[in-house]
Amino acid sequence: MTAELLPVAREAVAIARRTVVSSAPTGVREKAARDVVTDVDLAVEDAVREFLARETPHLAFVGEERGRSGPDDAPWWVLDPVDGTSNFARGIPLCGISLGLVEGPTSVLGVIDLPFLDLRYSAARGSGAFVGDTALRASRVTELPQAVVSLGDFAVGEDAQARNRVRLALLEHFGARAQRVRMVGSAAIDLAWVADGRLDAAVMLSNLPWDTAAGVLLVREAGGLVLDAGGADHTVTSPSTVAVCPGLRDAVLDVLREAGA
């Protein structure tokens, strides 16, 4: 059933893409401290929710902005209508649409579209990961001095200062050892680019399913690993998200332990 739903997911993301590229964000507001949402986020989520409710009424739907709808005990679509909203709101093209399908503790299907970079990534469990029609393969780097590592955004909201101490420690440790450290500002891009071999690792001390569900599957289907900070296999309930090419697994986990992650 999973692979048969991939065309549906691609069409849902195509609907979202058309809205994103044709609509400048005119309404930008804070939904939490230092966290913004735009009118485009809401319009995309509403359009995709309506489409998927019509095409797959037997499945549930979870959107970042408006929550859950549909059957309680069914597999669930999960959408980030604009991942990297802060980038999008300022005209920075590093943002994307992320749609996953979650069954049990893990995602089984994912599509990520980067509309301003003209890239679309897709994967179905057991069928490989692709950018367009080209198969993806995670990086073969085995040494941190040859690695490009992306770190997730700093924490916002309550207790952000305390939570960011670990992020600052990670920045220091990876900055001293990796070839380069990046902060892209989009979890969807971080994960898609680990799958694509553009990044060798991505570390996020968070795990919101709309941010990660699609990208986690991309990485795994491309031969990469997705773990939590302690090294256990990543699930939708993991507290953190560590995507890494196989040759860097131990080195990245060592840095996380040293930084207190």
C-alpha positions in Angstrom: 0.0 0.0 0.0 2.8 2.4 0.8 4.4 2.7 -2.6 0.9 3.1 -4.2 0.4 6.2 -2.2 3.5 7.9 -3.5 1.7 9.5 -6.5 -0.9 10.9 -4.1 1.8 12.4 -1.9 3.6 13.9 -4.9 0.4 15.5 -6.1 -0.3 16.9 -2.6 3.1 18.4 -2.5 2.7 19.8 -6.0 -0.4 21.6 -4.8 1.6 23.0 -1.9 4.4 24.1 -4.2 2.1 26.0 -6.5 0.8 28.0 -3.5 4.3 28.7 -2.1 5.8 29.9 -5.4 2.8 32.1 -6.3 2.2 33.7 -2.9 4.5 36.2 -1.2 4.1 36.0 2.6 2.0 39.1 3.4 0.9 38.1 6.8 3.7 37.2 9.2 3.0 36.9 12.9 4.6 35.3 16.0 2.9 32.1 17.1 5.5 31.7 20.0 8.5 33.6 21.1 10.8 34.1 18.1 8.7 31.6 16.1 6.7 32.9 13.1 3.9 31.7 10.9 2.7 33.2 7.6 -0.5 33.3 5.7 1.1 31.0 3.1 1.8 28.3 5.8 -1.9 28.3 6.6 -3.1 28.3 3.0 -0.8 25.4 2.1 -1.9 23.3 5.0 -5.6 23.9 4.3 -5.2 23.0 0.7 -3.2 19.8 1.3 -5.5 18.7 4.2 -8.5 19.1 1.9 -6.9 17.2 -0.9 -5.7 14.3 1.2 -9.0 14.0 3.1 -10.7 13.5 -0.3 -8.1 11.1 -1.7 -7.3 9.1 1.4 -10.2 9.4 3.8 -9.1 6.2 5.6 -5.9 8.0 6.8 -5.4 10.6 9.5 -3.7 14.0 9.0 -1.5 16.0 11.2 -0.4 19.5 10.2 2.0 21.8 12.0 -0.4 24.7 12.1 -3.8 23.2 12.7 -3.3 19.8 14.3 -4.9 16.5 13.7 -8.0 15.3 11.8 -9.3 12.0 10.6 -9.5 8.5 12.1 -7.9 8.0 15.5 -6.2 4.7 14.9 -5.0 5.0 11.3 -1.6 5.7 9.8 -1.2 9.5 9.5 0.0 12.0 7.0 2.2 14.7 8.6 2.8 18.0 6.9 5.1 20.9 7.4 3.6 23.4 4.9 6.6 25.6 4.9 9.6 24.2 6.7 12.0 27.1 7.3 9.3 29.7 7.6 11.7 32.3 9.0 13.8 31.9 5.8 10.8 32.0 3.6 9.4 35.2 5.3 12.7 37.0 4.5 13.0 35.8 0.9 15.8 33.3 1.7 15.2 30.3 -0.6 16.3 27.7 1.9 12.8 26.3 2.8 10.6 23.4 1.7 7.4 21.4 1.9 7.7 18.2 3.9 5.0 15.5 3.7 5.4 12.1 5.4 3.2 9.1 6.1 3.7 7.5 9.6 2.7 4.0 10.4 3.5 2.8 14.0 6.7 4.4 15.3 8.3 5.2 12.0 7.6 6.9 8.6 7.0 4.8 5.6 6.7 7.4 2.8 8.1 10.9 2.4 8.2 13.7 -0.1 10.2 16.9 0.3 10.0 19.7 -2.2 12.4 22.7 -2.2 10.4 25.0 -4.5 13.0 27.8 -4.9 15.8 25.3 -5.6 13.8 23.2 -8.0 14.5 20.0 -6.2 12.0 17.3 -5.2 13.0 14.3 -3.0 10.8 11.2 -2.5 11.0 7.8 -0.8 8.8 4.8 0.0 9.9 2.2 2.5 11.9 -0.5 0.8 11.9 1.3 -2.6 14.9 3.6 -2.3 15.2 7.4 -2.2 15.3 9.7 -5.2 15.8 13.3 -6.2 13.6 13.5 -9.3 14.4 10.2 -11.0 17.9 9.9 -9.7 18.6 7.5 -6.9 20.2 8.9 -3.7 23.2 7.6 -1.8 24.4 8.9 1.5 28.0 10.2 1.8 30.9 7.8 2.3 33.0 10.1 4.4 34.6 8.4 7.4 36.5 11.2 9.1 35.2 14.3 10.8 37.9 16.6 9.4 36.4 15.8 5.9 32.8 16.2 7.0 30.2 19.0 6.6 27.9 18.9 9.5 24.6 20.9 9.8 23.2 21.8 13.2 19.5 22.5 13.9 18.2 25.9 14.9 18.7 27.2 18.4 15.8 26.6 20.8 13.1 29.3 21.2 10.4 29.8 23.9 10.6 29.0 27.6 14.0 27.8 28.9 15.6 28.5 25.6 18.8 29.8 27.3 19.3 26.6 29.2 18.6 24.4 26.3 20.9 26.4 24.0 23.9 25.7 26.2 24.2 22.2 24.7 23.7 23.7 21.2 26.5 26.1 21.8 28.7 23.2 23.1 27.9 21.3 19.9 28.9 24.3 17.8 32.2 24.5 19.6 33.0 20.8 19.4 32.0 20.3 15.7 33.6 23.7 14.8 36.9 22.4 16.2 36.8 19.0 14.4 34.6 19.1 11.3 35.6 20.6 7.9 32.6 22.9 8.0 29.6 23.5 10.2 26.3 24.8 8.7 23.0 26.0 10.1 20.6 25.9 7.2 17.4 26.7 9.1 15.3 23.9 7.7 15.1 20.4 9.1 13.7 19.1 5.8 16.7 20.4 3.9 19.1 19.1 6.5 17.7 15.6 6.2 17.2 15.6 2.4 20.8 16.7 1.9 22.2 14.0 4.2 20.3 11.6 2.0 21.7 13.3 -1.1 25.3 13.3 0.2 25.6 17.0 0.2 25.8 16.9 4.0 27.6 14.2 6.0 25.6 14.6 9.2 22.7 16.7 10.6 22.1 17.1 14.3 18.8 18.4 15.7 18.1 18.4 19.4 14.4 18.1 18.7 12.0 15.8 16.8 8.8 17.4 15.7 7.2 14.9 13.3 6.2 17.5 10.7 9.9 18.5 10.5 11.5 15.1 10.4 9.1 12.3 9.2 9.7 12.6 5.5 13.4 13.3 5.8 14.1 10.4 8.1 12.9 8.0 5.6 14.9 9.6 2.8 18.1 9.2 4.8 17.4 5.6 5.6 16.4 4.7 2.1 19.6 6.3 0.8 21.8 4.1 3.1 22.2 6.6 5.9 21.5 6.2 9.6 19.0 8.2 11.7 19.4 7.9 15.5 18.6 9.7 18.7 21.4 11.4 20.6 22.1 8.3 22.6 22.5 6.1 19.5 19.2 4.3 19.5 17.2 4.0 16.3 15.1 7.1 15.7 11.3 6.9 16.0 8.6 9.6 16.0 8.9 9.8 19.8 12.6 10.2 19.9 13.7 13.4 21.7 16.4 14.3 19.1 17.2 13.6 15.5 20.7 12.6 14.3 21.1 11.8 10.6 24.6 10.6 9.6 26.4 8.7 7.0 27.4 5.3 8.3 31.1 6.0 8.4 30.7 8.9 10.8 28.3 7.3 13.3 30.7 6.8 16.2 32.5 10.1 15.7 29.3 12.1 15.7 27.9 10.3 18.7 31.2 10.9 20.6 30.8 14.6 20.0 27.2 14.5 21.2 28.3 12.8 24.4 31.2 15.2 25.0 28.8 18.2 24.5 26.3 16.8 27.0 23.5 16.2 24.4 
